[in-house]
Amino acid sequence: MKRERILVVVASVLFGTLGYFLGLSQGKSVSLDEAVVKRLTSDRAITDSELIKTKSLIAANKDRLELLDSFNSKVEKARNDLATAEKLKKEADQQMVNKKSELSEKQREWNRLTQKIERKLAEPTELPAGRFTVGSDIQGGRYRVTGSSNFVVRTSDGDLKVNTILGDSGNDSYVCRLDDGDEIQAESRILLYPL
């Protein structure tokens, strides 16, 4: 019995010690768990704050991305417009080259016609012997007259304007101005060179 009592006391002491240590251990465990929970709660608050900032940055970057897409679209449209403008400029330049070529050809034609007219104008007008009216038979203007004839010009009023002999027995040529309405009288063929 004594032995049983000793065993009970030893067991009680053992269980008490064990209980004490277990209680102490559980107390520390509770303290340790509270620290971990506090730390995790703090980390979560930081993570939540970072998440809110990240979501805000994502929203801001989404707006920027939409703005960038809009800008890229406008840049692409501007490039297309520029390509169209360059194509139109090239066509206009080609048209200008064509028009310049046409203009050069027209200028050459004009020059040929002008020379032809000048040669024709430089050619004398030939009048046979007879009477002629300036304005209907010959164009008015300044002339050098040649021939072998008596050359007489009267105004439309009948006043004597020119009376000369041309050729071997007179002047080689005579310069005069003939006005519309003047009457010319030649005894033989005369040539009138425009001046």
Long-range contacts (C-beta under 8 A, 24 or more apart in sequence): 121-194, 122-193, 122-194, 124-191, 124-192, 124-193, 125-191, 125-192, 125-194, 126-189, 126-190, 126-191, 126-192, 127-184, 127-186, 127-189, 127-190, 127-191, 127-192, 128-186, 128-188, 128-189, 129-186, 129-187, 129-188, 129-189, 130-185, 130-186, 131-183, 131-184, 131-185, 132-183, 132-184, 132-186, 133-181, 133-182, 133-183, 133-184, 134-178, 134-179, 134-180, 134-181, 134-182, 134-183, 134-184, 135-180, 135-181, 137-184, 138-178, 138-184, 138-192, 140-178, 140-179, 140-180, 140-182, 141-177, 141-178, 141-194, 141-195, 142-175, 142-176, 142-177, 142-178, 142-194, 142-195, 143-175, 143-176, 143-177, 143-178, 143-192, 143-193, 143-194, 143-195, 144-173, 144-174, 144-175, 144-192, 144-193, 144-195, 145-173, 145-174, 145-175, 145-176, 145-190, 145-191, 145-192, 145-193, 146-172, 146-173, 146-190, 146-191, 146-193, 147-186, 147-188, 147-189, 147-190, 147-191, 148-188, 149-186, 149-187, 149-188, 149-189, 149-190, 150-185, 150-186, 150-187, 151-184, 151-185, 151-186, 151-190, 152-184, 152-185, 152-186, 153-178, 153-182, 153-183, 153-184, 153-185, 154-182, 154-183, 154-185, 155-179, 155-181, 155-182, 155-183, 156-181, 156-182, 156-183, 166-190
